[in-house]
Amino acid sequence: MMSSPLRSRALRPLLLALLLTAGASPALAQEASCTKDYHSRLRAIETGEFAALKAAGNAIGETDPGLPGRMIFTAPRQGAEPGAQRTRRAAEALARRQGRTSFATNADTRWIAGRIREDLGDYLGQGETPFLCAGVANYLGTLREYAARGAPSPVRLAEDVRDQRLVAARSLAAALGAMAPAPLPRFAPADRPGEPAIAGLRLALDTGLREPPKAEEPVRLAARDAGNTQVSEGQGDPDLPALAETPPFRLADERETLGAINVLVASAERAGFLAPARRGVLGNPSLHSRPVLTRLSHLKARFDQSGIQDARVGPATMQALSDLEALDYLMAAEKGAADPLSAALHGTIDAIEAAHGEACGCSG
């Protein structure tokens, strides 16, 4: 089926001009004004943010040579929720790059950076058309997906920090809960059947003895009031955590993360799961610029020598320490300076998004 000539992309600009000069719909005139404004903003981005992107080339930020280039504590991701797996991958990438949020770290990411740069150049250099305001959100979303393979955007980093903070708080609470002693048995409540009831029950169940219990030994039964059941009522066990307990750790910054590690280690030592530290057991001294990683390096040396042998407490503690390490990498990347290429690339995409929101809002 042939398309109508009125729908041809080549004829639409001419048709739009004729309609505007003939007093056509105000909506069409407004659309033309929006695209003209948006196009002028794109040209400004081309000479501003995009010029900085071209000048950056494949420049990458400096690494911290004191970082080990890998995670100190590793924990399996199997069974973790998708959000936890995503933040774990992001933290592991930062660890491999020694904390650098660089984009062009290898041939693959350099190729991706080059393709995004070329595509942005074509987009910013296009002429003014009536269709300029359409499809921008999907276009920028696609670029961001490819850019995320080489460097996280500031928005994505903030999301990863928020999600990993919850993951680490839950892992920490789970490890501390595993170290807690099992609740001791308590006396039964006063409304439970006593010795007479137990004697009557034994008499009824004893083979060959089917006589009912004596009158002075009545069998007490649980109340059968349908409106108010008396079975299994009572206060909760104070030794057990609440079902929907909020993790008590905020982990808002490096200081609180370091404090949480110290609480975890002190609890393991006090409960007898971890032997006290021996003199001379030190980690990597070059991590002094990162207090959390330095503390974890010292702990890794202790774990390599003795560790926690308990089959439940050991994995839970390792998981908590690994999640706290991942959080430290993500928080450091969020507050640190991005490398020139990543900053310029995300800055150009953000500028296009802002220009579209300001200029094309009138077109709906």
Secondary structure, 3 states (H helix, E strand, C coil): CCCCHHHCCCCHHHHHHHHHHCCCCHHHHHHHHHHHHHHHHHHHHHHCHHHHHHHHCCCCCCCCCCCCCCCCCCCCCCCCCHHHHHHHHHHHHHHHCCCCCCCCCCHHHHHHHHHHHHHHHHHHCCCCCCCCCCCHHHHHHHHHHHHCCCCCCHHHHHHHHHHHHHHHHHHHHHHHHHHCCCCCCCCCCCCCCCHHHHHHHHHHHCCCCCCCCCCCCCCCCCCCCCCCCCCCCCCCCCCCCCCCCCCCCCCCCHHHHHHHHHHHHHHHHHCCCCCCCCCCCCCCHHHCCCHHHHHHHHHHHHHHHCCCCCCCHHHHHHHHHHHHHHHHHHHHHHHCCCCHHHHHHHHHHHHHHHHHHHHCHHHC
